[in-house]
Amino acid sequence: MAQRLISDLSDNQAEAGVIATLVYHPEFILHTDYLKPSYFYRVENGCIYWAINELYKSGVETIDALNITNMLNSDQAVKRKMSECNLTDMHEFIEMSRYACRHSLEEYKLLVGNVVTMAFKRDLLKVSTEVQDNCFNSNADLAKLNTLVNDKYTRLTEQYLVSSEIETFGAKVDGLWQEICDRRTDNGLYGIPSKYSILNDYFTYEQGELVLLKARMKQGKSAFFMNEAIHKIKNAVPTLFYDTEMKDRLFFERMLAHLTGIEIRRIKRGDYSYDEGQKLAKAMEWIKAQPFVHIYAPRTSDEEIYATHKILKYKIGLEFSIYDYIKSNIQSSSENSNVLGQKCDFLKNEIAGSLDIAMLAGAQLNRANDVADSDKIERYVSTTLWWRNKDNETIEKDGFKCGNYALTVDLNRNGAAMDEEEYIDFKFDGSVMRIEEAQQHRVQETPFDEV
């Protein structure tokens, strides 16, 4: 078989046809904004395409030799590239263009398609060669190769996403309405419901959205997450629990306690009856059959987090992800704030948004009940929840039946939010990691309340 060259992955006629057509029909460039100068194999074609694009964007509709030459000379980098090319007189180039020009938009778009396809093939070959080289690298383990493959190929395909004609909003209405209908559940809700029916009046976990639970340390964030995770699993929702705090064994002990009602301390000691042992065995068999993944990763990169979600999207059809929790190891408060904001941006847009996954994450409050750089963080979340235990005075005021924990929906872009003094009552039994809705307290009326 003859040796194949990178030049074989080019279409000079298509490139020449695109440039020639734009000389006479520069308005066609608006229909193919996905075509980039770097996609041309011949450097001079990419430079001239850039010049025509710049001219047309600046309002120049007459594409002639003088205008193109002036634009090419206006940028030193482009001028230098053009000097390296063996291009004949620009006037002659323009004159020859009339023979390669296409006068219909459909023909022009076919030529553009060929140029983009060839560019994609060249870049795909480069990426594949890089992956191949890493396969022979003795220092590249499975995790590194997985990350490399997912990152490189995903970025490449995203780069070459070809936009179609811009549609009027009215043309999208039927499809959008069908999407709205498809997202409804049998009980009339939409998205993935919370375990707690009272929260469904405020929000549900929707694909592409990020819900943030805020709490002080050691206040039961992980327990709240576990309750939501097990609820999703029981309702056949493929779920990931990405844990920066708790190893598999510790998580497993708490999960068994939640499922069986046997206290964690007794599970650890083996201090349980025969019947309780049977309950534990049954719970373990149930867990084995579920589309659920728990990953303990105290230190990990965004690339690894993305790769994990992407793999599970295909492997188990991942729909719901919990990230416990957003934090930074940077000591500087200003840098730390920036990192936390960036992490929220990453989880919302790169994970929930791009992979169409519903996401619940946690953040730790400081002593003033604030999250570092909360303004930036709250730009990216759909809903924020403030979770805390009640002090003795509040428990006595509300009544024991109203539970020992409170939750406030303090920011909500998908529904109603609460005032700071409002809250929902919960009962948290840490011995078996169970959180349930409690009887809701009654707000005391004052003589100044409206009748």
Beta strands, then each sheet from edge to edge (+ up, - down):
strand 1: 210-215
strand 2: 239-243
strand 3: 292-296
strand 4: 320-326
strand 5: 358-364
strand 6: 383-389
strand 7: 405-412
strand 8: 424-429
strand 9: 434-437
sheet 1: 3+ 2+ 4+ 5+ 1+ 6+ 7- 8+ 9-
end
